[in-house]
């Protein structure tokens, strides 16, 4: 699996009619058209050729894409935390009276969604 360009990614662009997601140079040899523009991750452009400004939807999409590295890391951490909580609850149910038993391998709400999101981001979906 090819790794993605490390974050953080930012939204910007020195040219009209562009919404660009970029990263700082991290030794990958990206061209340097204008600091802090180093590596282009995505160019969303604009939906309206009559304007030089990106539309609101393009900017919202750009912000979501730019947050992807942090969101992927947050999903990984949340899944690890959910596994620890599930395992703790499974072991605690034997010690606490009236606590409903939780099977050790049962998926807590959201765990499957986290696994699917991580797999999709890693190209395993």
C-alpha positions in Angstrom: 0.0 0.0 0.0 1.3 3.5 -0.9 1.3 5.9 2.0 -0.4 9.2 1.7 1.5 12.5 1.9 2.0 13.3 5.6 -0.1 16.1 7.0 -0.8 18.7 8.0 -2.6 19.8 4.8 -3.8 23.3 4.2 -6.4 25.0 1.9 -5.2 27.9 -0.2 -3.9 28.8 -3.6 -1.9 31.6 -5.2 -3.9 31.5 -8.5 -7.4 32.7 -9.2 -10.1 30.0 -9.7 -8.2 27.4 -7.7 -8.9 25.8 -4.4 -5.7 23.9 -3.6 -5.0 21.5 -0.8 -1.2 21.6 -0.2 1.4 20.4 2.3 4.7 21.8 3.4 7.8 20.4 1.9 8.9 17.4 3.9 11.9 16.3 1.7 9.8 14.9 -1.1 11.2 17.3 -3.6 8.0 19.1 -4.4 8.2 22.2 -6.6 8.1 25.5 -4.7 5.9 27.9 -6.7 5.4 30.2 -3.8 5.9 29.7 -0.1 4.1 28.2 1.8 2.9 26.3 -1.3 5.0 23.2 -1.6 3.2 20.0 -2.5 -0.2 20.0 -4.2 -2.5 17.4 -2.8 -5.6 18.3 -4.8 -6.9 21.0 -7.0 -10.7 21.5 -6.7 -11.0 24.5 -9.0 -14.4 26.2 -9.1 -17.8 25.1 -10.4 -18.6 28.5 -11.9 -16.2 29.5 -14.8 -17.6 33.1 -14.6 -16.0 33.8 -11.3 -12.5 33.8 -10.0 -13.6 32.8 -6.5 -14.2 29.1 -5.5 -17.8 28.5 -4.5 -18.8 27.6 -0.9 -19.2 23.9 -1.7 -15.7 23.7 -3.2 -14.2 25.4 -0.2 -16.1 23.1 2.2 -14.9 20.0 0.2 -11.3 21.4 0.3 -11.5 21.9 4.1 -12.8 18.3 4.5 -10.0 16.9 2.3 -7.4 19.0 4.1 -8.5 17.5 7.5 -8.1 13.9 6.2 -4.7 13.1 7.8 -5.9 14.3 11.2 -9.3 12.6 10.8 -7.6 9.3 9.9 -5.3 9.5 12.9 -8.4 10.4 15.1 -10.2 7.3 13.8 -7.3 5.0 14.6 -7.0 6.4 18.1 -10.8 6.2 18.7 -10.9 2.6 17.5 -8.0 1.7 19.9 -9.8 3.4 22.8 -13.1 1.7 21.9 -11.3 -1.7 22.0 -9.8 -1.0 25.4 -13.2 0.1 26.8 -14.9 -2.9 25.3 -12.3 -5.2 26.8 -12.5 -3.5 30.2 -16.3 -3.8 30.2 -16.1 -7.5 29.3 -13.7 -8.2 32.2 -15.6 -5.8 34.7 -18.9 -7.5 34.1 -17.7 -10.5 36.0 -16.8 -8.3 39.0 -19.7 -5.9 39.2 -23.1 -7.2 40.4 -26.0 -6.5 38.0 -23.7 -5.3 35.2 -24.9 -6.9 32.0 -22.2 -9.1 30.5 -20.5 -7.9 27.4 -18.9 -10.5 25.1 -15.2 -9.7 24.7 -15.4 -9.6 20.9 -18.6 -7.7 20.5 -18.4 -4.5 18.5 -19.4 -1.4 20.4 -21.5 1.2 18.4 -19.3 3.0 16.1 -16.5 0.5 16.0 -17.6 -0.9 12.6 -17.9 2.6 11.2 -14.4 3.4 12.4 -13.0 0.2 10.8 -14.7 0.9 7.5 -13.5 4.5 7.4 -9.9 3.5 8.2 -10.0 0.7 5.6 -11.4 3.1 3.0 -8.6 5.7 3.7 -6.0 3.0 3.5 -7.3 1.5 0.3 -8.5 -1.7 1.8 -12.3 -1.2 1.4 
